[in-house]
Amino acid sequence: MNDRAAATLGGGVLLGAAVLLLLVAALTGRGDMTSATLVLVGFGSFIAGVLLLTQYRGDPVAPWVAGLAAAGPVIDLARCCADLGLRGDAHLVPVEGTVVQVVPVGEDSPGLPADDYTFIDEKHGGGVRLVPTGLPLYDDLVNRNGLAVPGTVDGVCTAIREVAADVLGIAERVEAVPEGDGIVVVLEGYRFYDGCRAIRAASPKICTMVGCPVCNLFAVMAAAGLGRTVVLEHVAAGERDRSVRLVLRLLS
Protein backbone atom coordinates (compact mmCIF):
# COMPACT_ATOMS: atom_id res chain seq x y z
CA MET A 1 0.00 0.00 0.00
CA ASN A 2 1.44 3.38 -0.98
CA ASP A 3 1.35 6.53 1.16
CA ARG A 4 -1.59 8.03 -0.73
CA ALA A 5 -3.70 4.90 -0.25
CA ALA A 6 -2.71 4.68 3.42
CA ALA A 7 -3.73 8.30 3.99
CA THR A 8 -7.06 7.73 2.26
CA LEU A 9 -7.74 4.62 4.31
CA GLY A 10 -6.77 6.38 7.54
CA GLY A 11 -8.98 9.35 6.77
CA GLY A 12 -11.89 7.05 5.95
CA VAL A 13 -11.46 5.13 9.20
CA LEU A 14 -11.44 8.36 11.21
CA LEU A 15 -14.58 9.62 9.49
CA GLY A 16 -16.30 6.28 10.03
CA ALA A 17 -15.36 6.29 13.69
CA ALA A 18 -16.67 9.84 14.03
CA VAL A 19 -20.03 8.90 12.55
CA LEU A 20 -20.29 5.84 14.79
CA LEU A 21 -19.44 7.77 17.97
CA LEU A 22 -21.87 10.59 17.21
CA LEU A 23 -24.58 8.06 16.32
CA VAL A 24 -24.10 6.21 19.62
CA ALA A 25 -24.26 9.49 21.55
CA ALA A 26 -27.45 10.50 19.73
CA LEU A 27 -29.22 7.15 20.15
CA THR A 28 -28.44 6.74 23.83
CA GLY A 29 -29.49 10.30 24.64
CA ARG A 30 -28.18 10.02 28.18
CA GLY A 31 -27.02 13.64 28.37
CA ASP A 32 -24.29 12.78 30.86
CA MET A 33 -20.48 13.06 30.87
CA THR A 34 -20.11 9.85 28.87
CA SER A 35 -22.27 11.17 26.04
CA ALA A 36 -20.41 14.49 26.07
CA THR A 37 -17.11 12.61 25.80
CA LEU A 38 -18.43 10.59 22.85
CA VAL A 39 -19.51 13.80 21.10
CA LEU A 40 -16.14 15.49 21.65
CA VAL A 41 -14.17 12.45 20.48
CA GLY A 42 -16.50 12.10 17.50
CA PHE A 43 -15.98 15.69 16.41
CA GLY A 44 -12.22 15.33 16.93
CA SER A 45 -12.12 12.20 14.77
CA PHE A 46 -14.19 13.93 12.09
CA ILE A 47 -11.85 16.95 11.93
CA ALA A 48 -8.75 14.73 11.89
CA GLY A 49 -10.19 12.63 9.07
CA VAL A 50 -11.04 15.67 6.96
CA LEU A 51 -7.57 17.15 7.48
CA LEU A 52 -5.88 13.87 6.59
CA LEU A 53 -7.89 13.51 3.38
CA THR A 54 -7.59 17.12 2.22
CA GLN A 55 -4.16 18.26 3.41
CA TYR A 56 -2.00 15.20 2.75
CA ARG A 57 0.59 15.95 0.08
CA GLY A 58 2.75 12.85 0.25
CA ASP A 59 6.52 12.73 0.46
CA PRO A 60 8.58 15.50 -1.18
CA VAL A 61 10.28 14.89 -4.49
CA ALA A 62 13.11 12.37 -4.13
CA PRO A 63 16.49 14.14 -3.87
CA TRP A 64 17.95 12.22 -6.81
CA VAL A 65 15.09 13.45 -9.00
CA ALA A 66 15.65 17.08 -7.98
CA GLY A 67 19.40 16.75 -8.53
CA LEU A 68 19.15 15.18 -11.97
CA ALA A 69 16.41 17.58 -13.09
CA ALA A 70 18.86 20.49 -13.00
CA ALA A 71 21.77 18.61 -14.57
CA GLY A 72 20.66 18.65 -18.22
CA PRO A 73 20.12 22.42 -18.62
CA VAL A 74 23.38 23.18 -16.79
CA ILE A 75 25.32 20.82 -19.07
CA ASP A 76 23.74 22.28 -22.22
CA LEU A 77 24.46 25.85 -21.12
CA ALA A 78 28.11 25.01 -20.49
CA ARG A 79 28.39 23.33 -23.89
CA CYS A 80 27.04 26.44 -25.58
CA CYS A 81 29.63 28.55 -23.76
CA ALA A 82 32.42 26.15 -24.74
CA ASP A 83 31.26 26.15 -28.38
CA LEU A 84 31.58 29.94 -28.34
CA GLY A 85 35.22 29.57 -27.34
CA LEU A 86 34.79 30.55 -23.70
CA ARG A 87 37.18 28.96 -21.22
CA GLY A 88 36.88 31.08 -18.08
CA ASP A 89 35.20 30.41 -14.75
CA ALA A 90 31.89 31.99 -13.79
CA HIS A 91 32.12 35.51 -12.36
CA LEU A 92 29.12 36.54 -10.25
CA VAL A 93 28.87 40.32 -10.46
CA PRO A 94 26.57 42.51 -8.32
CA VAL A 95 24.77 45.00 -10.58
CA GLU A 96 22.04 47.46 -9.58
CA GLY A 97 20.42 45.43 -6.84
CA THR A 98 20.82 42.05 -8.50
CA VAL A 99 23.60 39.67 -9.54
CA VAL A 100 24.58 38.70 -13.08
CA GLN A 101 26.86 35.89 -14.19
CA VAL A 102 29.67 36.51 -16.65
CA VAL A 103 31.57 33.70 -18.36
CA PRO A 104 34.73 35.27 -19.82
CA VAL A 105 36.90 34.11 -22.69
CA GLY A 106 39.85 33.58 -20.36
CA GLU A 107 40.69 34.09 -16.70
CA ASP A 108 40.22 37.86 -16.58
CA SER A 109 36.81 39.27 -15.77
CA PRO A 110 35.47 41.35 -18.68
CA GLY A 111 33.86 44.71 -18.15
CA LEU A 112 30.10 44.97 -18.39
CA PRO A 113 28.85 47.22 -21.19
CA ALA A 114 25.96 49.59 -20.59
CA ASP A 115 23.55 47.38 -22.55
CA ASP A 116 22.14 44.11 -21.24
CA TYR A 117 22.93 41.94 -24.26
CA THR A 118 23.99 38.36 -23.65
CA PHE A 119 27.18 38.67 -25.70
CA ILE A 120 29.97 40.88 -24.39
CA ASP A 121 32.10 42.26 -27.23
CA GLU A 122 35.88 42.10 -27.42
CA LYS A 123 36.17 45.78 -26.53
CA HIS A 124 34.93 44.89 -23.06
CA GLY A 125 36.99 41.70 -22.80
CA GLY A 126 34.67 39.19 -24.47
CA GLY A 127 32.30 36.70 -22.90
CA VAL A 128 28.62 36.14 -22.21
CA ARG A 129 26.29 37.52 -19.58
CA LEU A 130 23.84 35.03 -18.07
CA VAL A 131 21.20 34.81 -15.40
CA PRO A 132 22.93 32.87 -12.58
CA THR A 133 21.45 29.41 -12.15
CA GLY A 134 21.15 30.12 -8.41
CA LEU A 135 19.49 33.53 -8.75
CA PRO A 136 15.84 32.33 -8.81
CA LEU A 137 16.50 30.38 -5.62
CA TYR A 138 18.20 33.40 -4.03
CA ASP A 139 15.32 35.72 -4.98
CA ASP A 140 12.81 33.27 -3.53
CA LEU A 141 14.76 33.04 -0.28
CA VAL A 142 14.76 36.84 -0.07
CA ASN A 143 11.04 37.16 -0.81
CA ARG A 144 9.78 34.11 1.05
CA ASN A 145 12.20 33.87 3.98
CA GLY A 146 13.41 37.45 4.30
CA LEU A 147 17.02 36.46 3.58
CA ALA A 148 19.43 39.35 4.15
CA VAL A 149 23.07 38.42 3.58
CA PRO A 150 25.48 40.35 5.85
CA GLY A 151 28.19 42.53 4.35
CA THR A 152 31.14 40.73 5.95
CA VAL A 153 32.90 37.51 4.95
CA ASP A 154 32.15 35.90 8.31
CA GLY A 155 28.53 36.98 7.99
CA VAL A 156 28.29 35.48 4.50
CA CYS A 157 29.69 32.18 5.80
CA THR A 158 27.11 32.14 8.58
CA ALA A 159 24.31 32.89 6.10
CA ILE A 160 25.45 30.08 3.79
CA ARG A 161 25.50 27.59 6.66
CA GLU A 162 22.05 28.62 7.87
CA VAL A 163 20.49 28.55 4.40
CA ALA A 164 22.04 25.21 3.43
CA ALA A 165 21.46 23.41 6.74
CA ASP A 166 18.42 25.02 8.34
CA VAL A 167 16.34 26.43 5.48
CA LEU A 168 17.03 24.08 2.58
CA GLY A 169 18.32 21.04 4.49
CA ILE A 170 20.44 19.93 1.54
CA ALA A 171 23.23 18.13 3.40
CA GLU A 172 23.94 16.21 6.59
CA ARG A 173 26.82 18.55 7.44
CA VAL A 174 27.50 22.04 6.13
CA GLU A 175 30.69 24.01 6.58
CA ALA A 176 31.45 27.50 5.26
CA VAL A 177 34.63 29.25 6.35
CA PRO A 178 36.88 32.07 5.13
CA GLU A 179 40.13 30.89 3.57
CA GLY A 180 42.70 33.23 2.06
CA ASP A 181 41.00 35.57 -0.38
CA GLY A 182 37.88 33.47 -0.58
CA ILE A 183 35.32 31.21 1.05
CA VAL A 184 35.31 27.41 1.22
CA VAL A 185 31.98 25.60 1.43
CA VAL A 186 31.80 21.88 2.22
CA LEU A 187 28.64 19.79 1.96
CA GLU A 188 28.75 16.25 3.32
CA GLY A 189 25.90 13.85 2.71
CA TYR A 190 24.77 16.15 -0.09
CA ARG A 191 21.19 15.21 -0.97
CA PHE A 192 21.42 16.27 -4.63
CA TYR A 193 24.72 14.49 -5.27
CA ASP A 194 23.26 12.46 -8.16
CA GLY A 195 22.95 15.65 -10.18
CA CYS A 196 26.49 16.61 -9.25
CA ARG A 197 27.74 13.22 -10.45
CA ALA A 198 25.91 13.59 -13.78
CA ILE A 199 27.32 17.08 -14.39
CA ARG A 200 30.88 16.05 -13.56
CA ALA A 201 30.56 12.98 -15.79
CA ALA A 202 30.03 15.36 -18.71
CA SER A 203 32.93 17.60 -17.59
CA PRO A 204 34.17 18.84 -14.20
CA LYS A 205 34.73 22.23 -15.86
CA ILE A 206 30.95 22.74 -15.95
CA CYS A 207 30.96 23.12 -12.16
CA THR A 208 33.06 26.29 -12.39
CA MET A 209 32.00 27.61 -15.80
CA VAL A 210 28.25 27.58 -15.01
CA GLY A 211 27.66 25.82 -11.70
CA CYS A 212 24.61 23.94 -10.48
CA PRO A 213 21.88 26.00 -8.78
CA VAL A 214 23.13 25.17 -5.27
CA CYS A 215 26.82 26.03 -5.69
CA ASN A 216 25.81 29.01 -7.79
CA LEU A 217 23.42 30.14 -5.04
CA PHE A 218 26.29 30.39 -2.55
CA ALA A 219 28.27 32.53 -4.99
CA VAL A 220 25.23 34.75 -5.58
CA MET A 221 24.81 35.18 -1.82
CA ALA A 222 28.45 36.20 -1.42
CA ALA A 223 28.28 38.65 -4.33
CA ALA A 224 25.03 40.20 -3.11
CA GLY A 225 26.14 40.49 0.50
CA LEU A 226 29.67 41.77 -0.06
CA GLY A 227 29.00 43.82 -3.19
CA ARG A 228 32.05 42.18 -4.78
CA THR A 229 32.62 39.96 -7.79
CA VAL A 230 32.81 36.29 -6.82
CA VAL A 231 34.44 33.57 -8.93
CA LEU A 232 33.51 29.88 -8.91
CA GLU A 233 37.16 28.89 -8.66
CA HIS A 234 37.14 25.19 -7.78
CA VAL A 235 34.69 22.37 -7.11
CA ALA A 236 35.63 18.88 -5.90
CA ALA A 237 33.34 15.94 -5.22
CA GLY A 238 33.71 12.90 -2.96
CA GLU A 239 31.82 9.80 -4.02
CA ARG A 240 32.29 7.91 -0.76
CA ASP A 241 30.58 10.45 1.50
CA ARG A 242 28.61 12.20 -1.27
CA SER A 243 30.41 15.44 -0.51
CA VAL A 244 31.08 18.64 -2.42
CA ARG A 245 33.85 21.14 -1.72
CA LEU A 246 33.37 24.56 -3.30
CA VAL A 247 35.96 27.34 -3.38
CA LEU A 248 34.74 30.88 -4.00
CA ARG A 249 37.34 33.54 -4.81
CA LEU A 250 36.49 37.11 -3.86
CA LEU A 251 37.66 39.87 -6.17
CA SER A 252 38.08 43.45 -5.06
N, C-alpha and C positions, 0 to 999 in steps of 0.2 A: 504494500500500500504506500503510495507516495504522500508527500506532505499535504498536498492540496486535498486529496481524498480523506486523509486523517483529520484535517481541519473541518471539512464538511461533515464528517461523521460525528466529530466531537460537538460541533455546533448543533447538529440535529438531536443528539442525546440530551444536551442541556435544555433545548427548547421542549423536548418531550417531557423531561423531568419537571420543567416549570409548569407545563399544562397539567400534569398529573397532580402535583402538589397543590396548585390552586383549585383544581377540581375537588380534591379531598377536603380542603378547607371549606369550600362552598357547600358540599353535600352534608358534611357533619354539622355545620352551623352552630358550633359550640360557643363561639364568641369568647373563648378563654385564651390564656397565654399560649397554649399549644397551637391553636388555630392561627394566632397572630404570627407565631414563628414559622408556620407552614407558608403563610402569605409572603412574609419577608424573604424566606429562602426561595420561594417560587419566583418572585420578582427578580431576585438576584440571579437565579439561573437563566431566566429569560433574557436579561440584559447581557449576561456573559455570552450566551449563545448567539445573540444578534451581533455582538462585537466580533466574535470569532468568525462568523460567516461573512461579515462585511468588511472587516479591517485586515484580515489576513492577506499578506502579500508574498508569502513564501520566502525562501532563502534568497540572498542577494546573488548577483551574477557571479559565477565561479571566477576566481582570480585569474586562472589561465586563459579564460575567454576574454576578460578585460585586457590582459596583457597582449595577447595575440591580435586583438582587434585594432590596436594602435600601430602594430608593427608594419603592416603593408604600406599605409600612406607615408610613414616615416622613411621606409626604404625607397619608395618611388621618388620622394622629394629629394633625397640625397643623390639618387641616380641622375635626376635632372640637373642638379648642381654640378655633378662630376662631368656630365656630358657637355656642359657649358665651359669646362676647363677650370672650374673652381677647385682649389685644393686646401683652402684655409679652414680654420675652426670657427665655430659659431661665435659671433660677438653680440652680446645682448646690450643694447644701447638705450638708455632712458631718454625719451623725447616727448616733451610737452605733455606730461602727465601719464604717459604710457611707456611701453617698452617695445622696441622693434628688434628684429634679429637680422644681422648682416653676415653673409657668408662671403668672405673676400677671396680674391684670386690667390693670394699667398698668405703669409703670416701677418702682414701689417693690416691694421684696421682702416678701411677706406673712409673718406669723409662722406657725410650724408648731404646730397644736394637738396635744394629747397623744395623740389617736387617730391611726390610720393610714389614715383614709378618703381616697379619691381627691379628693373635693371639699373645698376649704378655704372655710369660711363667711366672710361679710362681716366678722364680728367680728374675724377674724384677718387681714383684708386682701383676701380673695377670691382664688381661683385653683384650680389643680388640682395634685395631687402625683402624679408619675409615676416609674416606674423609668427611669433614664437609658438611652438607647439604647446608650451605650457601656459600661454597667456590666457586662454579661455578659463582654465582651471584657476589661475590666479585671480582673474576678475570675479569669478564666482565666489571665491573665498573672501574677497573684499566685500562684495555685495551681500552675501548670505551670512558670513560669519564675522564681519567687521574686522577683517585682517588689516593690521597696520604694522608694517615692517619697520623696526627701529632704524635709526640712521648711523649705527655703529656696527663694526664687524662682529663683536660679541653679541649684540642684539640680534643681528641677522642669523647667527648660529642658533641662538635660542628659539627664534621664530621658526627656523627650518625644523628643529627637533620637535617643537610643539605641533606644527602642522602635519609632519610626517607620522609622528607617533600617536598624538592625541586626537587630531581632527580626522585625518585620512586613514590612520591605522594600517599603513602599507608594509610594515616590517615588524619583525619581532624585537629588533634592537636598532635604534637610530642614534648615530653620532654625527655631530657637526661641530668642527673646531677650527679656529684660525691656524694657519700654517704658512709661514713666510709671507709672501705677498698675495695670499689667497685663502680659500676656505676648502676644507676637506670634509666631504659628507660620506658616511659609511652606512649602508643598509644591510642588515643581516636578517636572513629569513624573509627576503623580499617577496612579497605576495605575487607580484607581476613578473617574476623572473622568466617565465616562459616567453614573454614578449621580448625581453632583453636577449635571451638566447637566440631567438629567431633573427633579430636585428644584427647581432654580432656574427651570426652564421653567414649573412650576406656580406658584411664587412664591418670590422670594428671601428673603422673611420666614421661610420654613420653616427656613432654615439657622440662624437665631438663636432661633426659638421652640421648636424641637424639636432640630434638629441631626442629621446623619447619625451612624452609630456611630463613625466615625473622629474627626471634630471633637469629638463629645461625649466620646469617650474621653479626649482631651487635657484637657478641662475637668474630668472626673472625677478624673484624675490630680492636677491642681492642687488641687482641693478636698480630696482625701484626704491629699495630702502636707502642705499648708499648714494644714489645719484651718480653712479660710476659705471663705465663699461665693464662687463664681465665676460670672460672667455671660457667656453667649455674646453678646458685644456687636456684633460685625461679622464678616461673611464676604464676601470678594470672590473672584471666579473669573476666570482668564485662559484664554481659548479657545486662543490661539496656542501657549502652552507648557504647556497643561493644568495650570495652577497653581491653588492655593487659598491665600488669605491669611486667617488666622483671628486675631481679636483677642479675648482673654479679659480681662475686667475683674475685678480682685480687690477684694472688699469686706472691710471690717474685721470 
